[in-house]
């Protein structure tokens, strides 16, 4: 290699994006290098080529194997990336929604009489409540969503779980457009719906759970008489 | 006439990892190096190196990059990753154990009274 500065380990290649061209270029490089070596040893061009091909083996079969493996690998990578994207979007959406004061718990001492949120549990403000997808349960339930990506050949492409409140699930498609295509998969592979867990009653806090961002910490402390873990209610299935 | 020993997938992988650790990117020299260090006892068909190289690349043992050669051609070069070095060490141990065990098997003599 004349210029080692051009080595780009682990970086995407633009000129050789196409797998077929990659494989052909790799085989061609090998054969040409061998032919050049043979020519330098004094063989004729014909003999040099014949010797190079004989040493390489069945070019067509090897090329076929390499292309098949490359396609499988690429497909697996695509699924893995999709899974990672989905996980990232779920996290981002959940984080974003948690910061939005549009979601409130209608339960507990914070709910005012006559508040339209009073009976609704967690729901988006100003939006008609959408029907719960089958298996998810009531809107204030926590849904354990189990998504399994299709397998290719004998290997499973991945699976995982996410525990998200129902409104989050409804809002995912709007919040994270990248999820839209996978959200269908997710909804169709919901296996378990877990009701909201009862949070241990500490310091007089009667709420089952609520979003930490739904009210400022101080107002919670005042209203509940000092809920010690008002901002740390974890969401667990 | 004795047949050339056939290298299985794992043997070929070990051989490639060993060659990359000793010779750097050695695709064009692996076959000769193998023949040389084994006194021609083992022969590798050069084309069969590529599926093995790609397999190792997929499992993260080696990484590849395209570079321009002196002749202004694009060529793919390989090198060991950290995971590849760990795999090499593990496979060396495995092969030594296997070779020791097989040596004991082929040197075994019938037990008296058996």
Boltz contact constraints between the chains, C-beta under 6 A:
constraints:
  - contact:
      token1: [A, 1]
      token2: [B, 67]
      max_distance: 6.0
  - contact:
      token1: [A, 2]
      token2: [B, 70]
      max_distance: 6.0
  - contact:
      token1: [A, 6]
      token2: [B, 67]
      max_distance: 6.0
  - contact:
      token1: [A, 6]
      token2: [B, 68]
      max_distance: 6.0
  - contact:
      token1: [A, 7]
      token2: [B, 65]
      max_distance: 6.0
  - contact:
      token1: [A, 7]
      token2: [B, 67]
      max_distance: 6.0
  - contact:
      token1: [A, 8]
      token2: [B, 65]
      max_distance: 6.0
  - contact:
      token1: [A, 9]
      token2: [B, 63]
      max_distance: 6.0
  - contact:
      token1: [A, 9]
      token2: [B, 65]
      max_distance: 6.0
  - contact:
      token1: [A, 10]
      token2: [B, 63]
      max_distance: 6.0
  - contact:
      token1: [A, 13]
      token2: [B, 66]
      max_distance: 6.0
  - contact:
      token1: [A, 16]
      token2: [B, 66]
      max_distance: 6.0
  - contact:
      token1: [A, 25]
      token2: [B, 74]
      max_distance: 6.0
  - contact:
      token1: [A, 26]
      token2: [B, 76]
      max_distance: 6.0
  - contact:
      token1: [A, 29]
      token2: [B, 75]
      max_distance: 6.0
  - contact:
      token1: [A, 33]
      token2: [B, 28]
      max_distance: 6.0
  - contact:
      token1: [A, 55]
      token2: [B, 46]
      max_distance: 6.0
  - contact:
      token1: [A, 56]
      token2: [B, 46]
      max_distance: 6.0
  - contact:
      token1: [A, 56]
      token2: [B, 47]
      max_distance: 6.0
  - contact:
      token1: [A, 57]
      token2: [B, 45]
      max_distance: 6.0
  - contact:
      token1: [A, 57]
      token2: [B, 47]
      max_distance: 6.0
  - contact:
      token1: [A, 62]
      token2: [B, 47]
      max_distance: 6.0
  - contact:
      token1: [A, 65]
      token2: [B, 51]
      max_distance: 6.0
  - contact:
      token1: [A, 66]
      token2: [B, 50]
      max_distance: 6.0
  - contact:
      token1: [A, 66]
      token2: [B, 54]
      max_distance: 6.0
  - contact:
      token1: [A, 69]
      token2: [B, 54]
      max_distance: 6.0
  - contact:
      token1: [A, 73]
      token2: [B, 58]
      max_distance: 6.0
